[in-house]
Amino acid sequence: MITSDGSHTICVTGLNEHYHSIHGAVQESEFIFIKNGFDTYGSGTVRILEIGFGTGLNALLTARRTLTQTKKVFYTSLEKYPLGPEIIHKLNHHTFAGSRGKELFEKIHSSEWGMMTDLLPRFSLLKIKGDLVSAEIHGEYDLIYFDAFGPDKQPEMWTGNIIKKISGVTKPGGLFITYSSKGEVRRLLNESGFSATLVPGPPGKRHIIRAIKN
Ligand SMILES: C[S@@+](CC[C@H](N)C(=O)[O-])C[C@H]1O[C@@H](n2cnc3c(N)ncnc32)[C@H](O)[C@@H]1O
């Protein structure tokens, strides 16, 4: 379906949930994960962990951002249900990602699962097929894009154990960003070693959560 900024999203009828905001998929991802996440974090090498690779939109916007700044990104994304090419090819996200959007979108989707691949001089991608609930997560990350389906639709992705698992692989001073503004999520983050605050959200969302690892 088409969202308010003209970009596509996918509706999961079984959950009655969308992959992105119906108020603008690209606008929402850009605002939450790039402006309030990537752009505000660090310098040098940045290791990103994304929960929910989905359409690859957040990966695309982050890859494009590395073309105009100096951070080197290692982007790891976990996904339980990878989308097939018949769906990916129908998405128009690349048309919102500048002159190299199509090339980047294709590289992101054709890169092999399970293998860290250099896609740009400052952007390497590792897509992992796995289930956040049961998978062991390895590594140390600077920046977490927590982009699971909503806590009301998939509560098993937002439990204390899951947030502790994520906390365990987040570096001190690292940043956790999500579109959710739920008090319960903030509480779990604060109990799991983060300092979580509400910050203004994109159109259609009053607030989002931004949390720093203590
Ligand atoms: C809101 S969408 C992510 C949107 C995505 N970041 C993008 O840029 O298009 C949530 C994603 O989480 C995935 N997911 C659902 N359950 C999961 C699980 N247990 N482990 C890992 N990923 C899961 C879904 O398949 C879906 O792709």
The ligand as a Gaussian input file, in Angstrom:
#p B3LYP/6-31G(d) Opt

LIG

0 1
 C        8.290000      -3.194000      11.457000
 S        8.948000      -4.474000      10.433000
 C       10.597000      -3.950000      10.099000
 C       10.715000      -2.907000       9.039000
 C       12.117000      -2.791000       8.520000
 N       13.068000      -2.324000       9.511000
 C       12.212000      -1.996000       7.246000
 O       13.106000      -1.105000       7.145000
 O       11.428000      -2.276000       6.334000
 C        9.246000      -5.773000      11.635000
 C       10.079000      -6.911000      11.107000
 O       10.381000      -7.816000      12.182000
 C       10.383000      -9.121000      11.637000
 N       10.204000     -10.110000      12.720000
 C        9.033000     -10.562000      13.247000
 N        9.272000     -11.453000      14.245000
 C       10.615000     -11.556000      14.349000
 C       11.469000     -12.330000      15.197000
 N       10.973000     -13.150000      16.147000
 N       12.808000     -12.210000      15.036000
 C       13.326000     -11.381000      14.076000
 N       12.553000     -10.616000      13.242000
 C       11.226000     -10.708000      13.377000
 C        9.230000      -9.083000      10.663000
 O        9.282000     -10.144000       9.744000
 C        9.397000      -7.713000      10.029000
 O       10.222000      -7.774000       8.900000

